[in-house]
Amino acid sequence: MTDASPTPHWFKSSYSNNGGNCIEIATNLADTHRAIPIRDSKNPRGPVITVPPNAWNAFITFAAERDA
């Protein structure tokens, strides 16, 4: 039996040691729901933004280019 609405498995980046100003994402829903939920780690019961995986990948690419 499969779960039609799986629970997001939230995690923070290993680079998130900045005093609590970070986000959490749940990539486990990317394949099944074509969605990446994002939330504020300081407010885990607060609002969640959901973006398509290609938008998340574009953001990560953009951020990595700025960090280089």
PDBQT receptor file of N, H, CA, C and O in Angstrom, charges set to zero:
ATOM      1  N   MET A   1       0.844  -1.168   0.000  1.00  0.00    +0.000 N 
ATOM      2  CA  MET A   1       0.000   0.000   0.000  1.00  0.00    +0.000 C 
ATOM      3  C   MET A   1       0.897   1.241   0.000  1.00  0.00    +0.000 C 
ATOM      4  O   MET A   1       1.864   1.308   0.758  1.00  0.00    +0.000 OA
ATOM      5  N   THR A   2       0.581   2.204  -0.835  1.00  0.00    +0.000 N 
ATOM      6  H   THR A   2      -0.205   2.150  -1.450  1.00  0.00    +0.000 HD
ATOM      7  CA  THR A   2       1.358   3.432  -0.874  1.00  0.00    +0.000 C 
ATOM      8  C   THR A   2       0.566   4.562  -0.244  1.00  0.00    +0.000 C 
ATOM      9  O   THR A   2      -0.665   4.580  -0.284  1.00  0.00    +0.000 OA
ATOM     10  N   ASP A   3       1.288   5.494   0.333  1.00  0.00    +0.000 N 
ATOM     11  H   ASP A   3       2.287   5.479   0.366  1.00  0.00    +0.000 HD
ATOM     12  CA  ASP A   3       0.669   6.646   0.961  1.00  0.00    +0.000 C 
ATOM     13  C   ASP A   3       0.461   7.725  -0.095  1.00  0.00    +0.000 C 
ATOM     14  O   ASP A   3       1.429   8.168  -0.714  1.00  0.00    +0.000 OA
ATOM     15  N   ALA A   4      -0.772   8.156  -0.315  1.00  0.00    +0.000 N 
ATOM     16  H   ALA A   4      -1.559   7.797   0.188  1.00  0.00    +0.000 HD
ATOM     17  CA  ALA A   4      -1.080   9.158  -1.337  1.00  0.00    +0.000 C 
ATOM     18  C   ALA A   4      -0.581  10.537  -0.938  1.00  0.00    +0.000 C 
ATOM     19  O   ALA A   4      -0.398  11.400  -1.796  1.00  0.00    +0.000 OA
ATOM     20  N   SER A   5      -0.360  10.754   0.341  1.00  0.00    +0.000 N 
ATOM     21  H   SER A   5      -0.508  10.053   1.038  1.00  0.00    +0.000 HD
ATOM     22  CA  SER A   5       0.101  12.055   0.812  1.00  0.00    +0.000 C 
ATOM     23  C   SER A   5       1.228  11.852   1.815  1.00  0.00    +0.000 C 
ATOM     24  O   SER A   5       1.018  11.982   3.021  1.00  0.00    +0.000 OA
ATOM     25  N   PRO A   6       2.422  11.535   1.325  1.00  0.00    +0.000 N 
ATOM     26  CA  PRO A   6       3.523  11.252   2.240  1.00  0.00    +0.000 C 
ATOM     27  C   PRO A   6       3.940  12.483   3.041  1.00  0.00    +0.000 C 
ATOM     28  O   PRO A   6       3.747  13.624   2.621  1.00  0.00    +0.000 OA
ATOM     29  N   THR A   7       4.504  12.215   4.179  1.00  0.00    +0.000 N 
ATOM     30  H   THR A   7       4.660  11.288   4.520  1.00  0.00    +0.000 HD
ATOM     31  CA  THR A   7       4.997  13.273   5.049  1.00  0.00    +0.000 C 
ATOM     32  C   THR A   7       6.318  13.806   4.500  1.00  0.00    +0.000 C 
ATOM     33  O   THR A   7       7.197  13.025   4.136  1.00  0.00    +0.000 OA
ATOM     34  N   PRO A   8       6.462  15.120   4.439  1.00  0.00    +0.000 N 
ATOM     35  CA  PRO A   8       7.753  15.672   4.017  1.00  0.00    +0.000 C 
ATOM     36  C   PRO A   8       8.850  15.307   5.019  1.00  0.00    +0.000 C 
ATOM     37  O   PRO A   8       8.626  15.315   6.229  1.00  0.00    +0.000 OA
ATOM     38  N   HIS A   9      10.019  14.991   4.506  1.00  0.00    +0.000 N 
ATOM     39  H   HIS A   9      10.200  14.985   3.523  1.00  0.00    +0.000 HD
ATOM     40  CA  HIS A   9      11.194  14.715   5.333  1.00  0.00    +0.000 C 
ATOM     41  C   HIS A   9      12.071  15.962   5.278  1.00  0.00    +0.000 C 
ATOM     42  O   HIS A   9      12.904  16.108   4.383  1.00  0.00    +0.000 OA
ATOM     43  N   TRP A  10      11.878  16.851   6.236  1.00  0.00    +0.000 N 
ATOM     44  H   TRP A  10      11.202  16.733   6.963  1.00  0.00    +0.000 HD
ATOM     45  CA  TRP A  10      12.533  18.153   6.245  1.00  0.00    +0.000 C 
ATOM     46  C   TRP A  10      14.003  18.038   6.604  1.00  0.00    +0.000 C 
ATOM     47  O   TRP A  10      14.384  17.222   7.444  1.00  0.00    +0.000 OA
ATOM     48  N   PHE A  11      14.836  18.867   5.959  1.00  0.00    +0.000 N 
ATOM     49  H   PHE A  11      14.527  19.529   5.277  1.00  0.00    +0.000 HD
ATOM     50  CA  PHE A  11      16.241  18.955   6.347  1.00  0.00    +0.000 C 
ATOM     51  C   PHE A  11      16.792  20.332   6.012  1.00  0.00    +0.000 C 
ATOM     52  O   PHE A  11      16.281  21.041   5.144  1.00  0.00    +0.000 OA
ATOM     53  N   LYS A  12      17.854  20.685   6.731  1.00  0.00    +0.000 N 
ATOM     54  H   LYS A  12      18.268  20.109   7.436  1.00  0.00    +0.000 HD
ATOM     55  CA  LYS A  12      18.570  21.936   6.505  1.00  0.00    +0.000 C 
ATOM     56  C   LYS A  12      19.901  21.625   5.835  1.00  0.00    +0.000 C 
ATOM     57  O   LYS A  12      20.441  20.528   5.981  1.00  0.00    +0.000 OA
ATOM     58  N   SER A  13      20.412  22.578   5.115  1.00  0.00    +0.000 N 
ATOM     59  H   SER A  13      19.973  23.468   4.996  1.00  0.00    +0.000 HD
ATOM     60  CA  SER A  13      21.722  22.440   4.493  1.00  0.00    +0.000 C 
ATOM     61  C   SER A  13      22.792  22.295   5.564  1.00  0.00    +0.000 C 
ATOM     62  O   SER A  13      22.654  22.821   6.668  1.00  0.00    +0.000 OA
ATOM     63  N   SER A  14      23.849  21.585   5.234  1.00  0.00    +0.000 N 
ATOM     64  H   SER A  14      23.962  21.158   4.337  1.00  0.00    +0.000 HD
ATOM     65  CA  SER A  14      24.983  21.478   6.155  1.00  0.00    +0.000 C 
ATOM     66  C   SER A  14      25.689  22.824   6.308  1.00  0.00    +0.000 C 
ATOM     67  O   SER A  14      26.496  22.995   7.222  1.00  0.00    +0.000 OA
ATOM     68  N   TYR A  15      25.400  23.770   5.436  1.00  0.00    +0.000 N 
ATOM     69  H   TYR A  15      24.744  23.631   4.693  1.00  0.00    +0.000 HD
ATOM     70  CA  TYR A  15      25.975  25.113   5.516  1.00  0.00    +0.000 C 
ATOM     71  C   TYR A  15      25.143  26.041   6.402  1.00  0.00    +0.000 C 
ATOM     72  O   TYR A  15      25.488  27.213   6.546  1.00  0.00    +0.000 OA
ATOM     73  N   SER A  16      24.080  25.556   6.986  1.00  0.00    +0.000 N 
ATOM     74  H   SER A  16      23.799  24.603   6.869  1.00  0.00    +0.000 HD
ATOM     75  CA  SER A  16      23.148  26.388   7.754  1.00  0.00    +0.000 C 
ATOM     76  C   SER A  16      23.582  26.560   9.199  1.00  0.00    +0.000 C 
ATOM     77  O   SER A  16      22.886  26.120  10.115  1.00  0.00    +0.000 OA
ATOM     78  N   ASN A  17      24.689  27.176   9.404  1.00  0.00    +0.000 N 
ATOM     79  H   ASN A  17      25.254  27.534   8.660  1.00  0.00    +0.000 HD
ATOM     80  CA  ASN A  17      25.141  27.491  10.753  1.00  0.00    +0.000 C 
ATOM     81  C   ASN A  17      25.249  29.003  10.876  1.00  0.00    +0.000 C 
ATOM     82  O   ASN A  17      26.303  29.537  11.222  1.00  0.00    +0.000 OA
ATOM     83  N   ASN A  18      24.142  29.688  10.587  1.00  0.00    +0.000 N 
ATOM     84  H   ASN A  18      23.286  29.254  10.306  1.00  0.00    +0.000 HD
ATOM     85  CA  ASN A  18      24.168  31.143  10.511  1.00  0.00    +0.000 C 
ATOM     86  C   ASN A  18      23.256  31.801  11.539  1.00  0.00    +0.000 C 
ATOM     87  O   ASN A  18      22.670  32.846  11.259  1.00  0.00    +0.000 OA
ATOM     88  N   GLY A  19      23.129  31.222  12.694  1.00  0.00    +0.000 N 
ATOM     89  H   GLY A  19      23.606  30.372  12.921  1.00  0.00    +0.000 HD
ATOM     90  CA  GLY A  19      22.310  31.839  13.721  1.00  0.00    +0.000 C 
ATOM     91  C   GLY A  19      20.821  31.664  13.550  1.00  0.00    +0.000 C 
ATOM     92  O   GLY A  19      20.051  32.433  14.124  1.00  0.00    +0.000 OA
ATOM     93  N   GLY A  20      20.388  30.692  12.790  1.00  0.00    +0.000 N 
ATOM     94  H   GLY A  20      21.014  30.067  12.323  1.00  0.00    +0.000 HD
ATOM     95  CA  GLY A  20      18.970  30.413  12.662  1.00  0.00    +0.000 C 
ATOM     96  C   GLY A  20      18.289  31.026  11.454  1.00  0.00    +0.000 C 
ATOM     97  O   GLY A  20      17.084  30.848  11.275  1.00  0.00    +0.000 OA
ATOM     98  N   ASN A  21      19.018  31.731  10.632  1.00  0.00    +0.000 N 
ATOM     99  H   ASN A  21      19.997  31.876  10.777  1.00  0.00    +0.000 HD
ATOM    100  CA  ASN A  21      18.429  32.324   9.427  1.00  0.00    +0.000 C 
ATOM    101  C   ASN A  21      18.548  31.344   8.273  1.00  0.00    +0.000 C 
ATOM    102  O   ASN A  21      19.385  31.509   7.386  1.00  0.00    +0.000 OA
ATOM    103  N   CYS A  22      17.713  30.336   8.294  1.00  0.00    +0.000 N 
ATOM    104  H   CYS A  22      17.033  30.201   9.015  1.00  0.00    +0.000 HD
ATOM    105  CA  CYS A  22      17.817  29.325   7.248  1.00  0.00    +0.000 C 
ATOM    106  C   CYS A  22      16.432  28.763   6.911  1.00  0.00    +0.000 C 
ATOM    107  O   CYS A  22      15.434  29.042   7.576  1.00  0.00    +0.000 OA
ATOM    108  N   ILE A  23      16.424  27.979   5.872  1.00  0.00    +0.000 N 
ATOM    109  H   ILE A  23      17.234  27.752   5.332  1.00  0.00    +0.000 HD
ATOM    110  CA  ILE A  23      15.200  27.318   5.439  1.00  0.00    +0.000 C 
ATOM    111  C   ILE A  23      15.389  25.820   5.556  1.00  0.00    +0.000 C 
ATOM    112  O   ILE A  23      16.506  25.324   5.700  1.00  0.00    +0.000 OA
ATOM    113  N   GLU A  24      14.283  25.116   5.493  1.00  0.00    +0.000 N 
ATOM    114  H   GLU A  24      13.375  25.520   5.377  1.00  0.00    +0.000 HD
ATOM    115  CA  GLU A  24      14.292  23.659   5.416  1.00  0.00    +0.000 C 
ATOM    116  C   GLU A  24      13.553  23.272   4.144  1.00  0.00    +0.000 C 
ATOM    117  O   GLU A  24      12.593  23.931   3.744  1.00  0.00    +0.000 OA
ATOM    118  N   ILE A  25      14.008  22.207   3.520  1.00  0.00    +0.000 N 
ATOM    119  H   ILE A  25      14.788  21.672   3.845  1.00  0.00    +0.000 HD
ATOM    120  CA  ILE A  25      13.334  21.705   2.320  1.00  0.00    +0.000 C 
ATOM    121  C   ILE A  25      13.050  20.225   2.490  1.00  0.00    +0.000 C 
ATOM    122  O   ILE A  25      13.646  19.558   3.336  1.00  0.00    +0.000 OA
ATOM    123  N   ALA A  26      12.135  19.719   1.680  1.00  0.00    +0.000 N 
ATOM    124  H   ALA A  26      11.650  20.261   0.992  1.00  0.00    +0.000 HD
ATOM    125  CA  ALA A  26      11.772  18.296   1.711  1.00  0.00    +0.000 C 
ATOM    126  C   ALA A  26      11.798  17.780   0.273  1.00  0.00    +0.000 C 
ATOM    127  O   ALA A  26      10.807  17.870  -0.452  1.00  0.00    +0.000 OA
ATOM    128  N   THR A  27      12.937  17.245  -0.120  1.00  0.00    +0.000 N 
ATOM    129  H   THR A  27      13.742  17.171   0.468  1.00  0.00    +0.000 HD
ATOM    130  CA  THR A  27      13.086  16.775  -1.499  1.00  0.00    +0.000 C 
ATOM    131  C   THR A  27      12.438  15.421  -1.747  1.00  0.00    +0.000 C 
ATOM    132  O   THR A  27      12.355  14.984  -2.895  1.00  0.00    +0.000 OA
ATOM    133  N   ASN A  28      11.975  14.746  -0.694  1.00  0.00    +0.000 N 
ATOM    134  H   ASN A  28      12.043  15.101   0.238  1.00  0.00    +0.000 HD
ATOM    135  CA  ASN A  28      11.385  13.417  -0.893  1.00  0.00    +0.000 C 
ATOM    136  C   ASN A  28      10.087  13.448  -1.707  1.00  0.00    +0.000 C 
ATOM    137  O   ASN A  28       9.634  12.403  -2.174  1.00  0.00    +0.000 OA
ATOM    138  N   LEU A  29       9.487  14.618  -1.883  1.00  0.00    +0.000 N 
ATOM    139  H   LEU A  29       9.855  15.467  -1.504  1.00  0.00    +0.000 HD
ATOM    140  CA  LEU A  29       8.249  14.713  -2.657  1.00  0.00    +0.000 C 
ATOM    141  C   LEU A  29       8.485  15.089  -4.120  1.00  0.00    +0.000 C 
ATOM    142  O   LEU A  29       7.535  15.192  -4.896  1.00  0.00    +0.000 OA
ATOM    143  N   ALA A  30       9.738  15.294  -4.494  1.00  0.00    +0.000 N 
ATOM    144  H   ALA A  30      10.510  15.211  -3.863  1.00  0.00    +0.000 HD
ATOM    145  CA  ALA A  30      10.040  15.751  -5.852  1.00  0.00    +0.000 C 
ATOM    146  C   ALA A  30       9.559  14.769  -6.917  1.00  0.00    +0.000 C 
ATOM    147  O   ALA A  30       8.938  15.182  -7.897  1.00  0.00    +0.000 OA
ATOM    148  N   ASP A  31       9.830  13.501  -6.743  1.00  0.00    +0.000 N 
ATOM    149  H   ASP A  31      10.334  13.166  -5.947  1.00  0.00    +0.000 HD
ATOM    150  CA  ASP A  31       9.457  12.515  -7.765  1.00  0.00    +0.000 C 
ATOM    151  C   ASP A  31       7.964  12.192  -7.772  1.00  0.00    +0.000 C 
ATOM    152  O   ASP A  31       7.354  12.090  -8.836  1.00  0.00    +0.000 OA
ATOM    153  N   THR A  32       7.388  12.033  -6.606  1.00  0.00    +0.000 N 
ATOM    154  H   THR A  32       7.884  12.116  -5.741  1.00  0.00    +0.000 HD
ATOM    155  CA  THR A  32       5.989  11.609  -6.534  1.00  0.00    +0.000 C 
ATOM    156  C   THR A  32       4.992  12.747  -6.716  1.00  0.00    +0.000 C 
ATOM    157  O   THR A  32       3.908  12.545  -7.264  1.00  0.00    +0.000 OA
ATOM    158  N   HIS A  33       5.356  13.943  -6.256  1.00  0.00    +0.000 N 
ATOM    159  H   HIS A  33       6.236  14.107  -5.811  1.00  0.00    +0.000 HD
ATOM    160  CA  HIS A  33       4.419  15.065  -6.306  1.00  0.00    +0.000 C 
ATOM    161  C   HIS A  33       4.908  16.224  -7.180  1.00  0.00    +0.000 C 
ATOM    162  O   HIS A  33       4.221  17.232  -7.339  1.00  0.00    +0.000 OA
ATOM    163  N   ARG A  34       6.097  16.060  -7.737  1.00  0.00    +0.000 N 
ATOM    164  H   ARG A  34       6.655  15.241  -7.608  1.00  0.00    +0.000 HD
ATOM    165  CA  ARG A  34       6.692  17.127  -8.563  1.00  0.00    +0.000 C 
ATOM    166  C   ARG A  34       6.684  18.442  -7.798  1.00  0.00    +0.000 C 
ATOM    167  O   ARG A  34       6.318  19.484  -8.340  1.00  0.00    +0.000 OA
ATOM    168  N   ALA A  35       7.092  18.386  -6.533  1.00  0.00    +0.000 N 
ATOM    169  H   ALA A  35       7.390  17.540  -6.092  1.00  0.00    +0.000 HD
ATOM    170  CA  ALA A  35       7.061  19.563  -5.670  1.00  0.00    +0.000 C 
ATOM    171  C   ALA A  35       8.206  19.521  -4.664  1.00  0.00    +0.000 C 
ATOM    172  O   ALA A  35       8.587  18.460  -4.172  1.00  0.00    +0.000 OA
ATOM    173  N   ILE A  36       8.747  20.712  -4.371  1.00  0.00    +0.000 N 
ATOM    174  H   ILE A  36       8.438  21.575  -4.771  1.00  0.00    +0.000 HD
ATOM    175  CA  ILE A  36       9.742  20.875  -3.316  1.00  0.00    +0.000 C 
ATOM    176  C   ILE A  36       9.145  21.846  -2.300  1.00  0.00    +0.000 C 
ATOM    177  O   ILE A  36       9.087  23.047  -2.564  1.00  0.00    +0.000 OA
ATOM    178  N   PRO A  37       8.699  21.348  -1.139  1.00  0.00    +0.000 N 
ATOM    179  CA  PRO A  37       8.203  22.251  -0.106  1.00  0.00    +0.000 C 
ATOM    180  C   PRO A  37       9.381  22.933   0.605  1.00  0.00    +0.000 C 
ATOM    181  O   PRO A  37      10.424  22.321   0.835  1.00  0.00    +0.000 OA
ATOM    182  N   ILE A  38       9.190  24.211   0.945  1.00  0.00    +0.000 N 
ATOM    183  H   ILE A  38       8.343  24.709   0.757  1.00  0.00    +0.000 HD
ATOM    184  CA  ILE A  38      10.219  25.018   1.604  1.00  0.00    +0.000 C 
ATOM    185  C   ILE A  38       9.555  25.735   2.770  1.00  0.00    +0.000 C 
ATOM    186  O   ILE A  38       8.451  26.263   2.634  1.00  0.00    +0.000 OA
ATOM    187  N   ARG A  39      10.234  25.755   3.928  1.00  0.00    +0.000 N 
ATOM    188  H   ARG A  39      11.130  25.326   4.038  1.00  0.00    +0.000 HD
ATOM    189  CA  ARG A  39       9.689  26.457   5.087  1.00  0.00    +0.000 C 
ATOM    190  C   ARG A  39      10.816  27.124   5.871  1.00  0.00    +0.000 C 
ATOM    191  O   ARG A  39      11.991  26.798   5.704  1.00  0.00    +0.000 OA
ATOM    192  N   ASP A  40      10.432  28.058   6.721  1.00  0.00    +0.000 N 
ATOM    193  H   ASP A  40       9.477  28.323   6.856  1.00  0.00    +0.000 HD
ATOM    194  CA  ASP A  40      11.350  28.750   7.615  1.00  0.00    +0.000 C 
ATOM    195  C   ASP A  40      11.657  27.819   8.785  1.00  0.00    +0.000 C 
ATOM    196  O   ASP A  40      10.738  27.348   9.456  1.00  0.00    +0.000 OA
ATOM    197  N   SER A  41      12.922  27.553   9.033  1.00  0.00    +0.000 N 
ATOM    198  H   SER A  41      13.668  27.936   8.488  1.00  0.00    +0.000 HD
ATOM    199  CA  SER A  41      13.282  26.621  10.104  1.00  0.00    +0.000 C 
ATOM    200  C   SER A  41      12.916  27.152  11.488  1.00  0.00    +0.000 C 
ATOM    201  O   SER A  41      12.757  26.365  12.421  1.00  0.00    +0.000 OA
ATOM    202  N   LYS A  42      12.780  28.452  11.638  1.00  0.00    +0.000 N 
ATOM    203  H   LYS A  42      12.909  29.092  10.880  1.00  0.00    +0.000 HD
ATOM    204  CA  LYS A  42      12.398  29.022  12.926  1.00  0.00    +0.000 C 
ATOM    205  C   LYS A  42      10.905  28.889  13.194  1.00  0.00    +0.000 C 
ATOM    206  O   LYS A  42      10.464  29.061  14.330  1.00  0.00    +0.000 OA
ATOM    207  N   ASN A  43      10.128  28.587  12.168  1.00  0.00    +0.000 N 
ATOM    208  H   ASN A  43      10.487  28.448  11.245  1.00  0.00    +0.000 HD
ATOM    209  CA  ASN A  43       8.675  28.496  12.297  1.00  0.00    +0.000 C 
ATOM    210  C   ASN A  43       8.171  27.252  11.558  1.00  0.00    +0.000 C 
ATOM    211  O   ASN A  43       7.495  27.372  10.536  1.00  0.00    +0.000 OA
ATOM    212  N   PRO A  44       8.493  26.063  12.066  1.00  0.00    +0.000 N 
ATOM    213  CA  PRO A  44       8.146  24.837  11.348  1.00  0.00    +0.000 C 
ATOM    214  C   PRO A  44       6.642  24.590  11.180  1.00  0.00    +0.000 C 
ATOM    215  O   PRO A  44       6.245  23.797  10.326  1.00  0.00    +0.000 OA
ATOM    216  N   ARG A  45       5.823  25.241  11.962  1.00  0.00    +0.000 N 
ATOM    217  H   ARG A  45       6.146  25.884  12.655  1.00  0.00    +0.000 HD
ATOM    218  CA  ARG A  45       4.367  25.101  11.809  1.00  0.00    +0.000 C 
ATOM    219  C   ARG A  45       3.766  26.225  10.973  1.00  0.00    +0.000 C 
ATOM    220  O   ARG A  45       2.552  26.297  10.786  1.00  0.00    +0.000 OA
ATOM    221  N   GLY A  46       4.629  27.095  10.476  1.00  0.00    +0.000 N 
ATOM    222  H   GLY A  46       5.616  27.036  10.627  1.00  0.00    +0.000 HD
ATOM    223  CA  GLY A  46       4.179  28.236   9.679  1.00  0.00    +0.000 C 
ATOM    224  C   GLY A  46       3.924  27.862   8.226  1.00  0.00    +0.000 C 
ATOM    225  O   GLY A  46       3.822  26.684   7.886  1.00  0.00    +0.000 OA
ATOM    226  N   PRO A  47       3.822  28.875   7.377  1.00  0.00    +0.000 N 
ATOM    227  CA  PRO A  47       3.506  28.634   5.969  1.00  0.00    +0.000 C 
ATOM    228  C   PRO A  47       4.610  27.876   5.237  1.00  0.00    +0.000 C 
ATOM    229  O   PRO A  47       5.782  27.934   5.610  1.00  0.00    +0.000 OA
ATOM    230  N   VAL A  48       4.213  27.177   4.206  1.00  0.00    +0.000 N 
ATOM    231  H   VAL A  48       3.261  27.130   3.904  1.00  0.00    +0.000 HD
ATOM    232  CA  VAL A  48       5.124  26.412   3.358  1.00  0.00    +0.000 C 
ATOM    233  C   VAL A  48       4.956  26.906   1.929  1.00  0.00    +0.000 C 
ATOM    234  O   VAL A  48       3.840  27.043   1.430  1.00  0.00    +0.000 OA
ATOM    235  N   ILE A  49       6.076  27.170   1.285  1.00  0.00    +0.000 N 
ATOM    236  H   ILE A  49       6.983  27.059   1.691  1.00  0.00    +0.000 HD
ATOM    237  CA  ILE A  49       6.080  27.507  -0.136  1.00  0.00    +0.000 C 
ATOM    238  C   ILE A  49       6.425  26.234  -0.883  1.00  0.00    +0.000 C 
ATOM    239  O   ILE A  49       7.318  25.497  -0.466  1.00  0.00    +0.000 OA
ATOM    240  N   THR A  50       5.743  25.967  -1.965  1.00  0.00    +0.000 N 
ATOM    241  H   THR A  50       5.018  26.566  -2.304  1.00  0.00    +0.000 HD
ATOM    242  CA  THR A  50       6.040  24.786  -2.778  1.00  0.00    +0.000 C 
ATOM    243  C   THR A  50       6.405  25.233  -4.184  1.00  0.00    +0.000 C 
ATOM    244  O   THR A  50       5.681  26.002  -4.816  1.00  0.00    +0.000 OA
ATOM    245  N   VAL A  51       7.550  24.735  -4.665  1.00  0.00    +0.000 N 
ATOM    246  H   VAL A  51       8.139  24.110  -4.151  1.00  0.00    +0.000 HD
ATOM    247  CA  VAL A  51       8.009  25.068  -6.017  1.00  0.00    +0.000 C 
ATOM    248  C   VAL A  51       8.261  23.779  -6.787  1.00  0.00    +0.000 C 
ATOM    249  O   VAL A  51       8.517  22.739  -6.181  1.00  0.00    +0.000 OA
ATOM    250  N   PRO A  52       8.191  23.835  -8.120  1.00  0.00    +0.000 N 
ATOM    251  CA  PRO A  52       8.518  22.648  -8.910  1.00  0.00    +0.000 C 
ATOM    252  C   PRO A  52      10.017  22.350  -8.829  1.00  0.00    +0.000 C 
ATOM    253  O   PRO A  52      10.816  23.266  -8.631  1.00  0.00    +0.000 OA
ATOM    254  N   PRO A  53      10.402  21.096  -8.977  1.00  0.00    +0.000 N 
ATOM    255  CA  PRO A  53      11.818  20.738  -8.887  1.00  0.00    +0.000 C 
ATOM    256  C   PRO A  53      12.717  21.532  -9.844  1.00  0.00    +0.000 C 
ATOM    257  O   PRO A  53      13.841  21.876  -9.477  1.00  0.00    +0.000 OA
ATOM    258  N   ASN A  54      12.253  21.827 -11.046  1.00  0.00    +0.000 N 
ATOM    259  H   ASN A  54      11.341  21.548 -11.344  1.00  0.00    +0.000 HD
ATOM    260  CA  ASN A  54      13.117  22.572 -11.969  1.00  0.00    +0.000 C 
ATOM    261  C   ASN A  54      13.371  23.994 -11.469  1.00  0.00    +0.000 C 
ATOM    262  O   ASN A  54      14.450  24.538 -11.702  1.00  0.00    +0.000 OA
ATOM    263  N   ALA A  55      12.412  24.601 -10.795  1.00  0.00    +0.000 N 
ATOM    264  H   ALA A  55      11.535  24.160 -10.605  1.00  0.00    +0.000 HD
ATOM    265  CA  ALA A  55      12.623  25.936 -10.225  1.00  0.00    +0.000 C 
ATOM    266  C   ALA A  55      13.614  25.869  -9.067  1.00  0.00    +0.000 C 
ATOM    267  O   ALA A  55      14.464  26.750  -8.933  1.00  0.00    +0.000 OA
ATOM    268  N   TRP A  56      13.519  24.847  -8.234  1.00  0.00    +0.000 N 
ATOM    269  H   TRP A  56      12.828  24.131  -8.343  1.00  0.00    +0.000 HD
ATOM    270  CA  TRP A  56      14.469  24.679  -7.127  1.00  0.00    +0.000 C 
ATOM    271  C   TRP A  56      15.877  24.469  -7.679  1.00  0.00    +0.000 C 
ATOM    272  O   TRP A  56      16.832  25.065  -7.181  1.00  0.00    +0.000 OA
ATOM    273  N   ASN A  57      16.013  23.627  -8.703  1.00  0.00    +0.000 N 
ATOM    274  H   ASN A  57      15.238  23.143  -9.107  1.00  0.00    +0.000 HD
ATOM    275  CA  ASN A  57      17.328  23.390  -9.299  1.00  0.00    +0.000 C 
ATOM    276  C   ASN A  57      17.910  24.670  -9.893  1.00  0.00    +0.000 C 
ATOM    277  O   ASN A  57      19.109  24.915  -9.767  1.00  0.00    +0.000 OA
ATOM    278  N   ALA A  58      17.086  25.483 -10.534  1.00  0.00    +0.000 N 
ATOM    279  H   ALA A  58      16.111  25.283 -10.637  1.00  0.00    +0.000 HD
ATOM    280  CA  ALA A  58      17.557  26.758 -11.088  1.00  0.00    +0.000 C 
ATOM    281  C   ALA A  58      18.027  27.684  -9.967  1.00  0.00    +0.000 C 
ATOM    282  O   ALA A  58      19.040  28.367 -10.119  1.00  0.00    +0.000 OA
ATOM    283  N   PHE A  59      17.308  27.718  -8.847  1.00  0.00    +0.000 N 
ATOM    284  H   PHE A  59      16.485  27.163  -8.723  1.00  0.00    +0.000 HD
ATOM    285  CA  PHE A  59      17.709  28.540  -7.712  1.00  0.00    +0.000 C 
ATOM    286  C   PHE A  59      19.047  28.074  -7.150  1.00  0.00    +0.000 C 
ATOM    287  O   PHE A  59      19.922  28.897  -6.884  1.00  0.00    +0.000 OA
ATOM    288  N   ILE A  60      19.218  26.770  -6.966  1.00  0.00    +0.000 N 
ATOM    289  H   ILE A  60      18.507  26.101  -7.183  1.00  0.00    +0.000 HD
ATOM    290  CA  ILE A  60      20.463  26.228  -6.425  1.00  0.00    +0.000 C 
ATOM    291  C   ILE A  60      21.634  26.547  -7.363  1.00  0.00    +0.000 C 
ATOM    292  O   ILE A  60      22.715  26.911  -6.900  1.00  0.00    +0.000 OA
ATOM    293  N   THR A  61      21.427  26.415  -8.655  1.00  0.00    +0.000 N 
ATOM    294  H   THR A  61      20.549  26.120  -9.032  1.00  0.00    +0.000 HD
ATOM    295  CA  THR A  61      22.470  26.757  -9.633  1.00  0.00    +0.000 C 
ATOM    296  C   THR A  61      22.838  28.230  -9.526  1.00  0.00    +0.000 C 
ATOM    297  O   THR A  61      24.018  28.582  -9.498  1.00  0.00    +0.000 OA
ATOM    298  N   PHE A  62      21.824  29.088  -9.468  1.00  0.00    +0.000 N 
ATOM    299  H   PHE A  62      20.866  28.801  -9.491  1.00  0.00    +0.000 HD
ATOM    300  CA  PHE A  62      22.040  30.534  -9.342  1.00  0.00    +0.000 C 
ATOM    301  C   PHE A  62      22.834  30.846  -8.069  1.00  0.00    +0.000 C 
ATOM    302  O   PHE A  62      23.796  31.613  -8.114  1.00  0.00    +0.000 OA
ATOM    303  N   ALA A  63      22.441  30.261  -6.941  1.00  0.00    +0.000 N 
ATOM    304  H   ALA A  63      21.660  29.639  -6.904  1.00  0.00    +0.000 HD
ATOM    305  CA  ALA A  63      23.113  30.518  -5.668  1.00  0.00    +0.000 C 
ATOM    306  C   ALA A  63      24.560  30.016  -5.693  1.00  0.00    +0.000 C 
ATOM    307  O   ALA A  63      25.454  30.688  -5.179  1.00  0.00    +0.000 OA
ATOM    308  N   ALA A  64      24.792  28.864  -6.276  1.00  0.00    +0.000 N 
ATOM    309  H   ALA A  64      24.065  28.319  -6.694  1.00  0.00    +0.000 HD
ATOM    310  CA  ALA A  64      26.147  28.315  -6.344  1.00  0.00    +0.000 C 
ATOM    311  C   ALA A  64      27.063  29.198  -7.201  1.00  0.00    +0.000 C 
ATOM    312  O   ALA A  64      28.241  29.368  -6.888  1.00  0.00    +0.000 OA
ATOM    313  N   GLU A  65      26.519  29.747  -8.266  1.00  0.00    +0.000 N 
ATOM    314  H   GLU A  65      25.561  29.609  -8.520  1.00  0.00    +0.000 HD
ATOM    315  CA  GLU A  65      27.314  30.644  -9.116  1.00  0.00    +0.000 C 
ATOM    316  C   GLU A  65      27.694  31.918  -8.376  1.00  0.00    +0.000 C 
ATOM    317  O   GLU A  65      28.776  32.460  -8.599  1.00  0.00    +0.000 OA
ATOM    318  N   ARG A  66      26.825  32.403  -7.503  1.00  0.00    +0.000 N 
ATOM    319  H   ARG A  66      25.945  31.962  -7.321  1.00  0.00    +0.000 HD
ATOM    320  CA  ARG A  66      27.102  33.624  -6.746  1.00  0.00    +0.000 C 
ATOM    321  C   ARG A  66      28.083  33.377  -5.620  1.00  0.00    +0.000 C 
ATOM    322  O   ARG A  66      28.767  34.299  -5.174  1.00  0.00    +0.000 OA
ATOM    323  N   ASP A  67      28.158  32.132  -5.153  1.00  0.00    +0.000 N 
ATOM    324  H   ASP A  67      27.602  31.384  -5.515  1.00  0.00    +0.000 HD
ATOM    325  CA  ASP A  67      29.016  31.769  -4.036  1.00  0.00    +0.000 C 
ATOM    326  C   ASP A  67      30.439  31.470  -4.491  1.00  0.00    +0.000 C 
ATOM    327  O   ASP A  67      31.359  31.444  -3.673  1.00  0.00    +0.000 OA
ATOM    328  N   ALA A  68      30.625  31.247  -5.770  1.00  0.00    +0.000 N 
ATOM    329  H   ALA A  68      29.878  31.268  -6.435  1.00  0.00    +0.000 HD
ATOM    330  CA  ALA A  68      31.939  30.834  -6.296  1.00  0.00    +0.000 C 
ATOM    331  C   ALA A  68      32.970  31.949  -6.251  1.00  0.00    +0.000 C 
ATOM    332  O   ALA A  68      34.114  31.748  -6.658  1.00  0.00    +0.000 OA
TER     333      ALA A  68
